[in-house]
């Protein structure tokens, strides 16, 4: 499965973006498998940004979630299974944000959408709020957590699943996302932020067979050095995008369970 997955990832880079998006969205339900039933699912907009709300009757708080996909692929549908699982097991309300994608909308469009959605949830609810995301979505969540600190907003958790934290590691996806902007901007590469003190507690999940793992290792160390409560879980035999593949990757469900359990604990306060 690892070889097949890597091959597909390489092929997606060479395809027209519309074709790559269609394949990614088509394969997502197959890779995830059966999804959880939740009490309420509603498509909506927040400050004009498309989103999907997943609500549990025993909600402990909110998770504002940003999907992965290299800032160019993915969306509400590709991460429907993930959002449902987190909502059901963590017992929280999940807002899955359908932020603007590159190359049509380059940096910082996705980040601006992620921050605005988070800000609105914080303003309009009195419950505890966490942010989270996988891969490129983890990148957005890390930057949103820093913006929240600067705005004196107390988030319950930043859930970072194999996050892309340093975009100086050049790739097809980072080039599409950044456009003419510099990867040295901390809003693009949160690992380059000078001051991490006072950020929300972090739960970082990374995969041993993922080239982004060293970035997660370094960021976890820096957060701890800055006095931020951080837990870093490594899954030695898993690959990038494992969170979305419990139907085909042994061990991927454990990553979903750890994400949900850490989220539930953080929202319970």
VENNORBEL-V438621 format. One record per residue. RES is the residue in one small letter. D_FIRST is the distance of its C-alpha to the first C-alpha in whole Angstrom. Layout:
res:RES d_first:D_FIRST
res:RES d_first:D_FIRST
This chain:
res:x d_first:0
res:x d_first:4
res:x d_first:5
res:x d_first:5
res:x d_first:6
res:x d_first:9
res:x d_first:10
res:x d_first:11
res:x d_first:12
res:x d_first:14
res:x d_first:15
res:x d_first:17
res:x d_first:19
res:x d_first:21
res:x d_first:21
res:x d_first:24
res:x d_first:24
res:x d_first:25
res:x d_first:22
res:x d_first:19
res:x d_first:21
res:x d_first:21
res:x d_first:17
res:x d_first:16
res:x d_first:18
res:x d_first:17
res:x d_first:14
res:x d_first:15
res:x d_first:16
res:x d_first:13
res:x d_first:11
res:x d_first:14
res:x d_first:15
res:x d_first:19
res:x d_first:21
res:x d_first:24
res:x d_first:28
res:x d_first:30
res:x d_first:34
res:x d_first:34
res:x d_first:32
res:x d_first:34
res:x d_first:33
res:x d_first:36
res:x d_first:37
res:x d_first:38
res:x d_first:40
res:x d_first:39
res:x d_first:35
res:x d_first:33
res:x d_first:31
res:x d_first:30
res:x d_first:32
res:x d_first:31
res:x d_first:33
res:x d_first:34
res:x d_first:37
res:x d_first:37
res:x d_first:36
res:x d_first:36
res:x d_first:36
res:x d_first:34
res:x d_first:31
res:x d_first:31
res:x d_first:27
res:x d_first:26
res:x d_first:22
res:x d_first:20
res:x d_first:19
res:x d_first:21
res:x d_first:24
res:x d_first:23
res:x d_first:21
res:x d_first:21
res:x d_first:23
res:x d_first:25
res:x d_first:23
res:x d_first:19
res:x d_first:20
res:x d_first:22
res:x d_first:20
res:x d_first:20
res:x d_first:24
res:x d_first:24
res:x d_first:23
res:x d_first:25
res:x d_first:28
res:x d_first:28
res:x d_first:27
res:x d_first:29
res:x d_first:32
res:x d_first:32
res:x d_first:33
res:x d_first:30
res:x d_first:31
res:x d_first:28
res:x d_first:29
res:x d_first:28
res:x d_first:30
res:x d_first:30
res:x d_first:28
res:x d_first:28
res:x d_first:29
res:x d_first:32
res:x d_first:32
res:x d_first:32
res:x d_first:33
res:x d_first:34
res:x d_first:34
res:x d_first:31
res:x d_first:32
res:x d_first:36
res:x d_first:34
res:x d_first:32
res:x d_first:35
res:x d_first:38
res:x d_first:36
res:x d_first:36
res:x d_first:39
res:x d_first:40
res:x d_first:38
res:x d_first:40
res:x d_first:44
res:x d_first:43
res:x d_first:42
res:x d_first:44
res:x d_first:41
res:x d_first:38
res:x d_first:36
res:x d_first:32
res:x d_first:30
res:x d_first:26
res:x d_first:23
res:x d_first:20
res:x d_first:19
res:x d_first:22
res:x d_first:24
res:x d_first:24
res:x d_first:26
res:x d_first:28
res:x d_first:29
res:x d_first:30
res:x d_first:32
res:x d_first:33
res:x d_first:34
res:x d_first:36
res:x d_first:38
res:x d_first:39
res:x d_first:40
res:x d_first:42
res:x d_first:44
res:x d_first:44
res:x d_first:42
res:x d_first:40
res:x d_first:37
res:x d_first:36
res:x d_first:32
res:x d_first:30
res:x d_first:26
res:x d_first:24
res:x d_first:20
res:x d_first:19
res:x d_first:22
res:x d_first:23
res:x d_first:26
res:x d_first:27
res:x d_first:27
res:x d_first:29
res:x d_first:25
res:x d_first:25
res:x d_first:23
res:x d_first:23
res:x d_first:22
res:x d_first:25
res:x d_first:27
res:x d_first:27
res:x d_first:28
res:x d_first:31
res:x d_first:33
res:x d_first:36
res:x d_first:36
res:x d_first:35
res:x d_first:32
res:x d_first:35
res:x d_first:36
res:x d_first:35
res:x d_first:34
res:x d_first:31
res:x d_first:30
res:x d_first:31
res:x d_first:31
res:x d_first:34
res:x d_first:36
res:x d_first:39
res:x d_first:40
res:x d_first:37
res:x d_first:40
res:x d_first:40
res:x d_first:37
res:x d_first:35
res:x d_first:34
res:x d_first:30
res:x d_first:27
res:x d_first:24
res:x d_first:21
res:x d_first:18
res:x d_first:15
res:x d_first:15
res:x d_first:13
res:x d_first:14
res:x d_first:17
res:x d_first:19
res:x d_first:19
res:x d_first:23
res:x d_first:24
res:x d_first:24
res:x d_first:25
res:x d_first:28
res:x d_first:29
res:x d_first:29
res:x d_first:31
res:x d_first:33
res:x d_first:34
res:x d_first:35
res:x d_first:37
res:x d_first:39
res:x d_first:39
res:x d_first:36
res:x d_first:35
res:x d_first:31
res:x d_first:28
res:x d_first:25
res:x d_first:22
res:x d_first:20
res:x d_first:16
res:x d_first:15
res:x d_first:12
res:x d_first:11
res:x d_first:10
res:x d_first:12
res:x d_first:12
res:x d_first:11
res:x d_first:14
res:x d_first:14
res:x d_first:10
res:x d_first:12
res:x d_first:11
res:x d_first:8
res:x d_first:8
res:x d_first:10
res:x d_first:13
res:x d_first:13
res:x d_first:16
res:x d_first:18
res:x d_first:17
res:x d_first:19
res:x d_first:21
res:x d_first:23
res:x d_first:23
res:x d_first:25
res:x d_first:27
res:x d_first:28
res:x d_first:29
res:x d_first:31
res:x d_first:33
res:x d_first:34
res:x d_first:35
res:x d_first:37
res:x d_first:39
